[in-house]
Amino acid sequence: QVQLVESGGGLVQPGGSLRLSCAASGMIFSIYTMGWYRQAPGKQRELVAIVTSGGSTNYADSVKGRFTISRDNAKNTVDLQMNSLKPEDTAVYYCNSRNARLQTEYWGQGTQVTVSS
């Protein structure tokens, strides 16, 4: 059974930093594209950042230069380092794994990030 478990969310002041982590189990982690998505109240879920099985990364324009995604295939984890946080970054952040060839996709339960003074 595949599980994606997020951790690291919380309350932070504008300009602060948080590091989210997602631990995966029950899957061959290294062959999956891993990503972070977020959903703010009243809005659709949106892509934040992805890292492919080959290590290529892609970011939403709104987080470029502030967020960094990284993966550790030995530990089956994917992290999201978030710096210079803004109130508009407030959302539930979800970990995602996807393999187009296997046509499989999994989601974590989400972790709340609140940026407020």
N, C-alpha and C positions, 0 to 999 in steps of 0.2 A: 504494500500500500504506500503510495507516494504521499509524503508530507512535506510541506514548506512551512517553516515556523519563523515568523519575524520577531525581532526584538530591537530595542533601542529607541523607541518613540518616547515622546514626553512633551513637556512644556519648556519653551526656550524663549528668551527675549530676542527682539529684532537685532540682527547683526551677529547672533550667536551661531553655534555649531551643534550638530547632532550626527551620530553615526548609526545608521540602521544596519542590521545584519539579518540574513535569511539563511537558515540551516535546512538543507534538503536531505531527505532520506527516501529509500525505496525506489531509487531511480539511478540510471547511469548518468551521473551529473555532468560529466565532461562533454557529452554529446548534445546537451541542451543549450539553446540560447536562454540566458537568464535576464530578467528585467525587473524594473521597479515601475509601478504605476501609482497614480494617486487619484482620489476622488474627494472633492470638496463638497460641502453641503449644497444641494440644489444643482450640482454640475455633473457632467458625464465623467466617467473614469478616463484618465488621459495618461499617455506614456510619459515617463520621466526620463528613463535611461535604460539602455540594454547593452549587454555584452555577449557577443556570439561565442560559440564553442572555440573559435579560433582566436578570440581575444579582441576582436574589433568592437568598438564602442560607438554608441549614438546617443545624443541627448536632445531633449526638447530645447527649443531656443530659449525658453524662459529660465532654464537652469544652467545653460552653458557658462563655463567659467566659475561656477559656484559649487556645483555638485560633481562628484567623481564616483563612478561605479567600478568595482573590482571583483574579481572572482578568485577563489582558491580551490582548484580541483582536488587537491589532496585532502582538504577539510570539508568539501561539499558545501561551501558557503559563498554567498555573494553579498557584498557590502555596498552601502551607499553613504559616502561622506558628504555631508551637507554643510556648507559654510555660507556666511553672509545671509543667513535666513531672513526672509521677509514675511510679513503677515499673510501675504497671498500664497505662501507655501503651506499654509495650514490645510490639512487634509488627512484622510486615512490613506496610508501608504501600503500597497500590496506587492508582494513578491510574486513573480510569474516565471514559469519555465515553459519552454515551447520547443518542439521539434517538428518541423514541417514534414520531414520524410516519414516519420512515424505517425504523423497526424495526431499528436498528443499535446495537451496543454493542461497546466495545473496552476492553481492559485493558492496563496496563503490566506490566512484569516484577516490579515491587515493589522497595522499598528498606527495609533493616532499620533500625529505630530501637530502641535499647536504653537504658533509663533505669536506671542503677545507680550506687551509690557504690563 
